Amino acid sequence: MEARNLRKTRIGVVTSNKMTKTITVEVERKVKHPIYGKFVKKTSKFHAHDDKNECSIGDIVRIMETRPLSKTKRWRLVEVVEKVK
């Protein structure tokens, strides 16, 4: 099997693009509470590599796991799913 297809992908919203070639992506997931059973929204923030600086705040993007690019960057931009209007 090809190793590239086994990498994790996430879809999230760009919350910051102030860094050079780096974006901050907020990914939301729903987790069931262990006792009460209610689904609770949890968010995670990832730094992702944006080589062309094409993203703006509010864009919906797909990111993929990659080798460590810096101290905090382990994700890279795959595509912009939806541009902000």
N, C-alpha and C positions, 0 to 999 in steps of 0.2 A: 504494500500500500504506500501511497505517496504521503510523506510526512506533512506537507503543507496543508492538506485537507483536514488534518486532525487538530489544527490550531483553533483556539477559542475565538469566536466573534461576538461582538456586542453591538447593539444599536442604542444610541443615546443622543442627548442634546448638548450642543456646544455652549459652555457657560463662560469661557474666557479664551481670547486669542491674542492677548497682549505680549506673549513671549514670542521670540523669533523661532519660526518653524515648529511651534508647539501649541497644541490646543488642550483645554481641559474639557473633558466630556463627562456628563452626569448620566449614569445609567440607573434606571429604576426597575426594581423587581418586586414581585409580590410573594410574601412568605407567610405560611400559615402559622398562627400563634400556637405554641405547643399545648397550652392548657385550654384556652378559650375557643380556639378553632377559627377565629376571625383572620381574614387575610389582611396583612399589614404591609404598607408600601415601605420598602427599604431602598435607599439610594447609595450608590458608590461613585466616587470620582476617580477618573483615570487621566493621566497625562498621555497624549498621543502625538506622534510625529506627523506633522503636516508639511511635507517637503515644499509644496508650491504656495503656501500661505493662502489657500483658496477658501477657507472657512470663515464665516462670520458668526457672531453670537446669535443663538437661536436656531441654527441649522441642525437638522437631524442627520446624523452620520453613522456609518458602519465602521467599526475599528476591529483590528485583528491583532492577536498576540504575536510578539516577535522577540528577537533577542534583545537584551538590555542595551538601550541606546544612550542612557545616562543614568544618574542616580535614581531618578523617579520614573523614567520613560521605559515602558515595556510593551507599548501598544503603538500601532501605526494606522493611519487613515487608509481605508480601502476605497470608500466612495462617499459622496454626499448624496444621501437619499432624497432630501428635500431642502431647498434653499428657503431662507426666511424672506418674507415679502417686504 
